Amino acid sequence: MKKRILSLLLALVMMLSLLPMTALAAGPSATAQGVTVTIDKANYKQGEKIYYGWSGVDGRYEEVSGVLWGTLVMCAAGSEHGDYIDNTYTDYESAEINYDSPLYFTAPTTDGNYEIRFYWSAYCYGEYYVLSVPFTVGNVKTGNISVAQTEHTANSDIMVNYSGITEEMENASAFVGIFKSNAKHNVHEAADDDYVHVKAGAGQIAVHAPNINGQFELRLYNTLYNLTEDNLVMSVPVTLTGATASEWAVAELEKAEELGLIPDSLIGQDLTKPITRAEFAAVSVKTYEAIAGVKAKDPTVENPFKDTTDKEVLKAYEIGITTGTGDGTTFSPNDLLNREQAATMLTRVYKKTSMNGWTMAKDGEFVLEYTKPAPFSDDANISGWAKDSVYFMAANKIIQGSEGKFMPKATTDAEIAIGYAQATREQALLIAVRMVENLK
């Protein structure tokens, strides 16, 4: 190789100094010692032409063993000086130098990271090195991601720094997503579907963390279209804590959010906690809006309740979802909701949206049409006013029982002590989702 380089003539140096830079598409470039070298893009197919040009070569040279020389060579990224790839230097014959055709190298036949270097000598020693322009061949895992810390709060945004993204990666929809540790290379395995595309170069993005505690990893893939080990660039482990939802509920909660079923009173709250009557009234109003396709109006009726002025409770009252507790002058907003109350309130939502002319006052004139399932083993514990609603919900697979029981409400001190039959906030939202999906 060196013998062949040494055979180059002074004419090449003169050509370098006289030839203007060929017009190239925007691509990587480098400048040093007044010399600029540019290539047409950052990534090439195997064997593809790599068009290049230069400026600032002003006739300077080094005399080495009697040879006047200045050269460009192509080599593997990070390789030692003098360790370049065969037949890739700027031989003026093989490069077809002329004023009409741009100059080019031929990309290597192996995928990887490479660079074109400029030296002021036929000998590619460090003392003659001027600059290098990096490029890649084929499907190369370039790029980097990092986070400031490894522990993050569940259901929050994680700020991710990225760098080294090529234009080819951007065009292929390279992205960062969060996956459970050891999850398969499949977009459906992502712990949260809020994957974020990255742009060429460097920057910062926000990746949403799921509402789950545990061990996860942020992954950078160089394309969205074929998630494989080959397309995984790198991953960064993270730990999520402080989740406000159970893992089983995450998918349903995402649906609830998409359907607009989460009221303001529950946003950012611990959804594993039992739901109050006031909170469920707000969920019921959202369910009504989703099924009816209309926004509930601000209440205009006189407030019949002496223990609350909650606007969502009053909306529910005006729609006909609730009549309150006791003699109807109280709502008991902070009391925890039980399962038969949930079934009854949502059945009223169904009646209001599907039975023309239905009101609470005329409820007895309207009949729910459904095939009643087999009685629950604890049927005797279901309040008479709730039975039709309970079996209607069960028939439509909205509120299910367990092991033959419906568990409508707590009936003993022991059951009350353990929160028996209480609906949690996430369970209430799951019920609302099924209500919309099954009965809209």
C-alpha positions as CSV (number, residue, x, y, z in Angstrom):
1,M,0.0,0.0,0.0
2,K,2.7,2.5,1.0
3,K,4.7,1.8,-2.2
4,R,1.7,2.6,-4.2
5,I,1.1,5.8,-2.4
6,L,4.7,6.8,-2.8
7,S,4.3,6.5,-6.5
8,L,1.8,9.4,-6.6
9,L,3.1,12.5,-8.4
10,L,3.3,16.2,-7.5
11,A,0.5,16.7,-10.0
12,L,-2.0,15.4,-7.4
13,V,-1.0,18.1,-5.0
14,M,-1.4,20.7,-7.7
15,M,-4.8,19.2,-8.5
16,L,-5.8,19.5,-4.9
17,S,-4.8,23.1,-4.8
18,L,-6.5,24.1,-8.0
19,L,-9.7,22.1,-8.0
20,P,-12.7,23.9,-6.5
21,M,-14.9,21.9,-4.0
22,T,-17.6,19.9,-5.9
23,A,-21.1,20.9,-5.0
24,L,-22.3,18.3,-2.5
25,A,-25.5,17.6,-0.8
26,A,-25.4,18.7,2.9
27,G,-23.4,16.1,4.8
28,P,-20.7,15.8,7.5
29,S,-17.6,18.0,7.2
30,A,-14.5,18.9,9.2
31,T,-12.2,21.9,9.1
32,A,-8.6,22.1,10.4
33,Q,-5.4,24.0,9.4
34,G,-7.5,25.9,6.9
35,V,-8.6,22.8,5.1
36,T,-12.3,21.6,4.9
37,V,-13.3,18.2,3.7
38,T,-17.0,17.3,3.1
39,I,-18.8,14.1,2.2
40,D,-22.4,14.0,0.8
41,K,-24.1,12.1,3.7
42,A,-23.5,10.3,7.0
43,N,-24.5,6.7,6.1
44,Y,-23.9,4.5,3.0
45,K,-24.9,1.2,1.8
46,Q,-22.1,-1.4,1.3
47,G,-20.2,-0.6,-2.0
48,E,-22.0,2.7,-2.5
49,K,-20.1,5.7,-3.8
50,I,-19.0,8.2,-1.2
51,Y,-18.8,11.6,-2.9
52,Y,-16.5,14.1,-1.4
53,G,-14.9,17.5,-1.9
54,W,-12.5,19.9,-0.2
55,S,-11.4,23.5,0.0
56,G,-8.5,25.4,1.6
57,V,-5.7,23.3,0.1
58,D,-3.3,26.1,-0.8
59,G,-0.3,24.3,-2.2
60,R,1.4,23.5,1.1
61,Y,3.2,20.1,1.2
62,E,5.6,18.0,3.1
63,E,8.6,16.5,1.4
64,V,8.8,12.9,2.4
65,S,11.5,10.7,0.9
66,G,11.6,12.9,-2.1
67,V,7.8,12.8,-2.7
68,L,5.6,15.8,-2.5
69,W,2.3,14.7,-1.1
70,G,-1.1,15.5,0.4
71,T,-3.8,12.8,0.7
72,L,-7.2,11.6,1.8
73,V,-7.6,8.0,3.1
74,M,-10.5,6.0,4.3
75,C,-10.2,3.9,7.4
76,A,-12.1,2.3,10.3
77,A,-13.1,4.7,13.0
78,G,-10.5,5.0,15.7
79,S,-7.9,2.9,13.8
80,E,-4.2,3.7,14.1
81,H,-2.5,6.2,11.8
82,G,-1.3,4.2,8.8
83,D,-3.9,1.5,9.3
84,Y,-6.2,2.4,6.5
85,I,-8.5,0.4,4.1
86,D,-6.9,-0.8,0.9
87,N,-7.7,1.0,-2.4
88,T,-9.5,3.9,-0.8
89,Y,-6.9,6.8,-0.9
90,T,-7.3,9.6,-3.4
91,D,-5.4,8.2,-6.3
92,Y,-6.1,10.6,-9.0
93,E,-6.6,7.9,-11.6
94,S,-9.0,5.7,-9.7
95,A,-10.9,8.7,-8.3
96,E,-11.6,10.0,-11.8
97,I,-10.7,13.5,-10.9
98,N,-12.0,16.1,-13.4
99,Y,-13.9,19.3,-13.2
100,D,-17.2,17.8,-14.4
101,S,-17.5,14.7,-12.2
102,P,-17.5,14.7,-8.4
103,L,-14.8,12.7,-6.6
104,Y,-15.8,9.5,-4.7
105,F,-14.6,6.6,-2.7
106,T,-16.3,3.2,-2.6
107,A,-17.9,2.3,0.7
108,P,-16.5,-0.8,2.4
109,T,-18.4,-4.1,2.2
110,T,-18.7,-4.5,5.9
111,D,-21.1,-2.5,8.1
112,G,-19.5,-0.3,10.6
113,N,-18.1,3.1,11.7
114,Y,-15.5,4.7,9.4
115,E,-13.8,8.0,8.7
116,I,-12.1,9.8,5.9
117,R,-8.8,11.5,7.0
118,F,-6.6,14.1,5.5
119,Y,-2.8,14.0,5.9
120,W,-0.1,16.3,4.6
121,S,2.1,13.3,3.7
122,A,2.1,10.0,1.9
123,Y,3.0,8.5,5.2
124,C,-0.1,8.6,7.4
125,Y,1.8,9.4,10.6
126,G,0.3,11.3,13.5
127,E,2.5,14.4,12.9
128,Y,1.0,14.8,9.4
129,Y,-2.7,14.2,10.4
130,V,-5.0,17.2,9.8
131,L,-8.6,16.1,10.2
132,S,-11.2,13.3,9.8
133,V,-14.9,13.1,8.7
134,P,-16.9,10.3,10.2
135,F,-19.5,8.2,8.4
136,T,-21.2,4.8,8.8
137,V,-21.9,1.9,6.5
138,G,-25.1,-0.2,6.7
139,N,-27.1,-0.8,9.8
140,V,-24.8,0.7,12.5
141,K,-25.7,1.2,16.1
142,T,-24.8,4.8,16.5
143,G,-26.1,7.2,19.1
144,N,-26.2,7.5,22.8
145,I,-28.8,8.2,25.6
146,S,-28.4,9.1,29.2
147,V,-30.4,10.3,32.2
148,A,-29.3,12.4,35.2
149,Q,-30.5,9.8,37.7
150,T,-31.6,6.2,37.7
151,E,-34.6,6.4,40.0
152,H,-37.7,8.2,38.9
153,T,-41.3,8.6,39.9
154,A,-43.9,6.4,38.2
155,N,-46.4,8.2,35.9
156,S,-44.0,11.1,35.3
157,D,-41.8,12.3,32.5
158,I,-38.2,11.2,32.4
159,M,-35.8,13.7,30.7
160,V,-33.5,11.8,28.4
161,N,-30.4,13.3,26.7
162,Y,-29.5,11.9,23.3
163,S,-26.6,12.4,20.9
164,G,-24.9,11.0,17.8
165,I,-28.2,10.4,15.9
166,T,-27.7,10.3,12.2
167,E,-30.1,11.6,9.5
168,E,-30.7,8.1,8.4
169,M,-31.8,7.1,11.9
170,E,-34.2,10.1,12.0
171,N,-35.7,9.2,8.6
172,A,-36.2,5.6,9.9
173,S,-38.1,6.9,12.9
174,A,-35.4,6.1,15.5
175,F,-37.0,6.5,19.0
176,V,-36.6,6.1,22.7
177,G,-39.1,4.1,24.7
178,I,-39.4,2.6,28.2
179,F,-39.6,-1.2,28.5
180,K,-39.7,-3.6,31.4
181,S,-36.3,-5.1,32.1
182,N,-35.7,-8.0,29.7
183,A,-38.9,-7.3,27.7
184,K,-38.9,-8.6,24.1
185,H,-38.0,-6.4,21.2
186,N,-41.5,-5.5,20.3
187,V,-43.2,-2.2,20.4
188,H,-46.2,-3.9,22.1
189,E,-43.9,-4.9,24.9
190,A,-43.3,-1.3,25.8
191,A,-44.3,-0.4,29.3
192,D,-45.8,2.9,28.0
193,D,-46.8,3.6,24.4
194,D,-45.4,7.2,24.7
195,Y,-42.3,6.4,22.7
196,V,-40.5,9.5,21.5
197,H,-38.7,10.0,18.1
198,V,-35.3,11.6,18.1
199,K,-33.8,14.0,15.5
200,A,-30.4,14.0,13.9
201,G,-27.7,15.3,16.1
202,A,-28.2,15.8,19.9
203,G,-31.0,17.0,22.1
204,Q,-33.3,16.2,25.0
205,I,-36.7,14.5,25.0
206,A,-39.3,13.6,27.7
207,V,-40.3,10.0,27.9
208,H,-43.4,9.2,29.9
209,A,-43.0,6.6,32.6
210,P,-45.9,4.1,33.3
211,N,-47.8,4.2,36.5
212,I,-46.0,1.0,37.8
213,N,-43.3,0.4,40.3
214,G,-40.3,-1.8,39.3
215,Q,-37.3,-2.2,37.2
216,F,-37.3,-0.8,33.6
217,E,-35.0,0.3,30.9
218,L,-35.0,3.2,28.4
219,R,-34.1,1.9,25.0
220,L,-32.8,3.6,21.9
221,Y,-33.7,1.8,18.7
222,N,-32.4,3.0,15.3
223,T,-35.8,2.4,13.6
224,L,-39.5,1.9,14.6
225,Y,-40.2,-0.4,11.8
226,N,-38.3,-3.5,12.8
227,L,-37.5,-3.9,16.5
228,T,-34.8,-6.5,16.9
229,E,-31.6,-7.0,18.8
230,D,-29.7,-5.7,15.7
231,N,-31.7,-2.4,15.8
232,L,-31.3,-1.8,19.6
233,V,-28.6,0.8,19.9
234,M,-28.4,0.9,23.7
235,S,-30.4,0.8,26.9
236,V,-30.2,2.6,30.3
237,P,-31.7,0.9,33.4
238,V,-34.1,2.9,35.5
239,T,-36.2,2.2,38.7
240,L,-39.7,3.5,39.1
241,T,-41.3,4.2,42.5
242,G,-44.3,5.9,43.9
243,A,-46.9,4.3,41.5
244,T,-50.5,5.4,42.1
245,A,-52.1,2.5,40.3
246,S,-51.9,-1.3,40.3
247,E,-50.0,-2.9,37.4
248,W,-53.1,-4.8,36.3
249,A,-55.0,-1.5,36.0
250,V,-52.5,0.4,33.8
251,A,-54.0,-0.5,30.4
252,E,-57.5,0.2,31.6
253,L,-56.5,3.5,33.1
254,E,-54.9,4.5,29.8
255,K,-58.2,3.7,28.1
256,A,-60.0,5.8,30.7
257,E,-57.8,8.7,30.0
258,E,-58.3,8.4,26.2
259,L,-62.1,8.3,26.7
260,G,-62.0,11.3,29.0
261,L,-63.3,9.4,32.0
262,I,-60.9,10.6,34.7
263,P,-62.3,13.6,36.5
264,D,-60.1,16.4,37.8
265,S,-60.6,15.2,41.4
266,L,-58.7,11.9,40.6
267,I,-55.9,13.3,38.4
268,G,-52.6,12.7,40.2
269,Q,-54.2,10.8,43.1
270,D,-53.4,7.4,44.4
271,L,-55.9,5.3,42.4
272,T,-55.4,2.2,44.6
273,K,-57.3,3.9,47.4
274,P,-61.1,3.3,47.9
275,I,-63.3,5.8,46.0
276,T,-65.7,8.1,47.7
277,R,-69.3,8.7,46.7
278,A,-68.4,12.3,45.5
279,E,-65.5,11.0,43.4
280,F,-67.7,8.3,41.9
281,A,-70.4,10.8,41.1
282,A,-67.7,12.7,39.1
283,V,-66.7,9.5,37.3
284,S,-70.4,8.8,36.5
285,V,-70.8,12.3,35.0
286,K,-67.8,11.6,32.8
287,T,-69.3,8.3,31.8
288,Y,-72.6,10.0,30.9
289,E,-70.7,12.5,28.7
290,A,-68.8,9.8,26.9
291,I,-71.9,7.7,26.1
292,A,-74.2,10.6,25.4
293,G,-71.6,12.5,23.4
294,V,-72.6,15.8,25.1
295,K,-71.0,17.9,27.8
296,A,-73.0,17.9,31.1
297,K,-74.2,21.4,31.8
298,D,-73.4,23.3,35.0
299,P,-76.2,22.5,37.5
300,T,-79.2,24.8,37.5
301,V,-81.3,23.0,40.1
302,E,-81.5,24.1,43.7
303,N,-79.0,22.1,45.8
304,P,-81.0,19.6,47.9
305,F,-78.0,18.4,49.9
306,K,-76.9,20.0,53.1
307,D,-73.5,18.3,53.3
308,T,-72.0,19.2,49.9
309,T,-71.8,21.9,47.3
310,D,-69.6,19.8,44.9
311,K,-70.5,20.8,41.3
312,E,-70.0,17.3,40.0
313,V,-72.3,15.9,42.6
314,L,-74.9,18.4,41.6
315,K,-74.4,17.6,37.9
316,A,-75.0,13.9,38.8
317,Y,-78.2,14.9,40.7
318,E,-79.5,16.9,37.8
319,I,-78.8,14.2,35.3
320,G,-80.6,11.7,37.6
321,I,-77.6,9.6,38.6
322,T,-78.2,10.0,42.3
323,T,-80.9,11.0,44.8
324,G,-78.6,11.2,47.8
325,T,-78.7,9.2,51.0
326,G,-81.2,8.9,53.9
327,D,-84.1,11.2,53.3
328,G,-82.4,12.8,50.3
329,T,-81.2,15.8,52.1
330,T,-77.7,14.4,52.4
331,F,-75.2,13.0,49.9
332,S,-72.5,11.6,52.3
333,P,-69.8,12.7,49.8
334,N,-66.9,11.3,51.8
335,D,-68.5,7.9,52.5
336,L,-66.7,5.1,50.6
337,L,-68.7,3.6,47.7
338,N,-69.7,0.0,47.7
339,R,-70.2,-2.2,44.7
340,E,-74.0,-2.2,44.6
341,Q,-74.0,1.6,44.7
342,A,-71.6,1.7,41.8
343,A,-73.9,-0.7,39.8
344,T,-77.0,1.4,40.5
345,M,-75.4,4.8,39.7
346,L,-74.0,3.6,36.4
347,T,-77.3,1.8,35.4
348,R,-79.0,5.2,35.8
349,V,-76.4,6.6,33.4
350,Y,-77.4,3.9,30.9
351,K,-81.1,4.6,31.4
352,K,-80.6,8.4,30.9
353,T,-78.6,7.9,27.7
354,S,-80.6,5.1,26.1
355,M,-84.2,5.3,27.3
356,N,-86.0,8.3,25.9
357,G,-88.0,10.2,28.5
358,W,-86.5,8.4,31.5
359,T,-86.3,10.2,34.8
360,M,-85.8,9.1,38.4
361,A,-89.4,9.9,39.0
362,K,-90.6,7.7,36.2
363,D,-88.1,4.9,36.8
364,G,-90.8,2.3,37.5
365,E,-92.2,2.8,34.0
366,F,-89.0,1.6,32.3
367,V,-87.8,-2.0,32.1
368,L,-84.2,-3.0,31.5
369,E,-84.0,-5.7,28.8
370,Y,-81.3,-8.3,29.5
371,T,-80.9,-12.0,30.1
372,K,-80.6,-12.4,33.9
373,P,-77.6,-14.5,34.9
374,A,-77.8,-17.1,37.6
375,P,-78.3,-15.6,41.1
376,F,-75.2,-14.8,43.1
377,S,-74.6,-16.9,46.1
378,D,-74.8,-13.8,48.2
379,D,-78.0,-12.6,46.5
380,A,-79.7,-12.1,49.9
381,N,-77.1,-9.4,50.7
382,I,-78.0,-7.3,47.7
383,S,-80.3,-4.5,48.6
384,G,-83.7,-4.7,46.9
385,W,-83.3,-1.3,45.2
386,A,-80.0,-2.4,43.7
387,K,-80.8,-5.9,42.4
388,D,-82.0,-5.1,39.0
389,S,-78.9,-2.9,38.4
390,V,-76.5,-5.5,39.8
391,Y,-77.8,-8.2,37.5
392,F,-78.0,-5.8,34.5
393,M,-74.3,-4.9,35.1
394,A,-73.3,-8.5,35.5
395,A,-75.2,-9.6,32.3
396,N,-73.3,-6.9,30.3
397,K,-69.9,-7.9,31.8
398,I,-69.4,-4.5,33.4
399,I,-69.3,-5.4,37.1
400,Q,-68.4,-9.1,37.6
401,G,-68.6,-11.3,40.7
402,S,-66.0,-13.6,42.1
403,E,-66.4,-17.2,43.0
404,G,-70.1,-17.0,42.6
405,K,-70.4,-13.9,44.9
406,F,-71.2,-10.3,43.9
407,M,-70.0,-8.8,47.2
408,P,-72.5,-5.9,47.1
409,K,-71.7,-4.4,50.5
410,A,-70.2,-5.0,53.9
411,T,-72.7,-6.6,56.3
412,T,-70.6,-7.4,59.4
413,D,-68.3,-5.4,61.6
414,A,-65.4,-7.6,60.4
415,E,-66.2,-6.9,56.8
416,I,-66.4,-3.2,57.4
417,A,-63.1,-3.3,59.2
418,I,-61.3,-4.8,56.2
419,G,-63.1,-2.6,53.6
420,Y,-65.1,-5.5,52.1
421,A,-67.0,-4.7,48.9
422,Q,-65.5,-1.2,48.7
423,A,-64.6,-0.1,45.1
424,T,-61.2,1.4,44.6
425,R,-60.7,4.4,42.3
426,E,-59.0,2.3,39.7
427,Q,-61.8,-0.3,39.8
428,A,-64.3,2.5,39.4
429,L,-62.5,3.7,36.3
430,L,-62.3,0.2,34.9
431,I,-66.0,-0.2,35.3
432,A,-66.5,3.1,33.5
433,V,-64.4,2.0,30.6
434,R,-66.4,-1.2,30.3
435,M,-69.6,0.8,30.5
436,V,-68.5,2.9,27.5
437,E,-67.1,0.0,25.5
438,N,-70.1,-2.4,26.1
439,L,-73.1,-0.1,26.3
440,K,-72.4,3.0,24.2
